[in-house]
Amino acid sequence: MSLYSFNQGEPKELPFKIRLSNGSVRTDPSSFTDEEIADAGYVYAGFAPAHNTETQKATWNGTAWIVSDKTAEELQTEQDVLWDEIREQRDEKINSFEWRIFRYLSETRQGISPTTDTITELDGYVQSLRNITSQTDPRSISWPVQPD
């Protein structure tokens, strides 16, 4: 769907209802004519131009898209957000895996031998997950393989 700017604002999809300059209201964007869209105050904005999203940003200045380099602060903020997401994923993986450690401990207390799992494999996997944040690039994380 195409993007339009209203009163030089950030481009968005057209709303379901627009008000024309004569006060009448039109609904259903699929039936709007170009003339009605313009009369309601919307300007076609197209889509942001192609750019390197890792190092650049496209912003709307009210009349056109501008591509510029991200600042060091913006890059750091994005990286911090990515690391937060990685930590969240890591914690979910650990939490969904802990039951196997508890099973091992229960089997050990009960004297069941051999246990279903090997504790060194379980501990190694969890430690590998904990070490995820020692990797250098949050955009290309190498996740450890869960033991069978």
C-alpha positions in Angstrom: 0.0 0.0 0.0 1.2 3.5 -0.8 2.2 6.1 1.9 0.8 9.6 2.1 1.8 12.6 4.1 -0.9 14.7 5.8 0.0 18.3 6.7 3.7 17.4 6.0 3.5 14.7 8.8 5.2 11.3 8.8 4.0 9.2 5.8 1.4 6.6 6.6 -1.2 4.6 4.8 -4.4 6.5 4.0 -7.1 6.3 6.8 -10.4 4.6 6.1 -12.2 8.0 6.1 -11.1 11.3 4.7 -12.8 14.7 4.8 -12.9 16.7 1.6 -12.6 20.5 1.4 -16.4 20.8 0.8 -17.1 19.0 4.1 -18.2 15.7 2.6 -16.7 12.5 3.9 -15.4 9.6 1.8 -14.8 6.1 3.1 -12.9 3.1 1.8 -9.4 4.0 0.6 -9.6 1.6 -2.3 -12.3 3.9 -3.9 -10.5 7.3 -3.3 -9.5 9.1 -6.5 -6.2 11.0 -6.7 -8.1 14.2 -6.8 -10.0 13.4 -3.6 -6.8 12.4 -1.8 -5.2 15.7 -2.7 -8.3 17.6 -1.9 -8.3 16.1 1.6 -4.8 17.4 2.2 -2.8 14.2 1.6 0.4 14.2 -0.5 1.8 11.0 -2.1 5.1 10.1 -0.3 5.9 6.8 -1.9 8.2 4.7 0.1 11.5 5.4 1.8 14.4 5.1 -0.7 16.6 2.1 -0.7 19.5 2.6 1.8 21.8 0.6 4.1 19.6 0.3 7.1 22.5 -0.7 9.4 24.3 2.6 9.0 21.8 5.0 7.4 18.2 6.2 8.1 15.5 7.6 5.9 13.5 10.4 7.3 10.6 12.5 6.0 11.2 16.2 6.1 7.6 17.1 5.3 8.0 17.1 1.5 10.6 14.5 0.6 12.6 11.5 2.0 16.2 12.3 3.1 18.8 9.5 3.6 21.5 10.3 6.1 24.1 8.4 8.2 23.0 7.4 11.6 24.9 9.1 14.5 27.2 7.1 16.8 24.6 7.5 19.5 21.8 6.1 17.3 24.0 3.1 16.3 24.8 2.5 20.0 21.2 2.7 21.0 20.2 0.2 18.3 23.0 -2.2 19.4 21.9 -1.9 23.0 18.3 -2.8 22.0 19.5 -5.8 20.0 21.6 -7.0 23.0 18.5 -6.7 25.2 16.5 -8.8 22.7 19.3 -11.4 22.6 19.4 -11.6 26.4 15.6 -12.0 26.4 15.9 -14.9 23.9 18.8 -16.4 25.9 16.8 -16.3 29.1 13.8 -17.9 27.4 16.0 -20.7 26.1 17.5 -21.3 29.6 14.1 -21.2 31.3 12.6 -23.6 28.8 15.6 -26.0 29.3 15.9 -26.0 33.1 13.4 -28.8 33.5 16.0 -31.2 32.2 18.5 -30.1 34.9 15.8 -30.5 37.5 15.0 -34.0 36.1 18.7 -34.9 36.3 18.9 -33.7 39.9 15.7 -35.7 40.8 17.0 -38.9 39.2 20.4 -38.5 41.0 18.6 -38.0 44.4 16.5 -41.1 43.7 19.6 -43.1 42.7 18.4 -43.7 39.2 21.3 -44.8 37.0 22.0 -44.1 34.3 20.3 -40.7 34.4 18.4 -39.6 31.3 20.8 -36.7 30.7 24.5 -36.1 31.4 24.9 -33.1 33.7 28.1 -31.9 31.9 26.2 -31.6 28.6 23.3 -29.8 30.3 25.7 -27.4 32.2 27.7 -26.9 29.1 24.7 -25.9 27.0 23.4 -23.5 29.7 26.9 -22.0 30.1 27.1 -21.5 26.3 23.8 -19.6 26.4 25.1 -17.4 29.3 28.2 -16.6 27.2 26.1 -15.4 24.2 26.8 -11.8 25.2 30.5 -12.3 24.8 30.0 -12.5 21.0 30.8 -9.2 19.2 27.9 -8.7 16.8 24.3 -9.0 18.0 23.2 -9.1 14.3 24.9 -12.5 13.8 24.6 -14.5 16.9 25.8 -18.1 16.8 23.4 -20.0 19.1 24.6 -23.2 20.8 22.9 -26.5 19.8 20.7 -28.0 22.5 21.8 -31.4 23.5 19.6 -34.4 22.5 
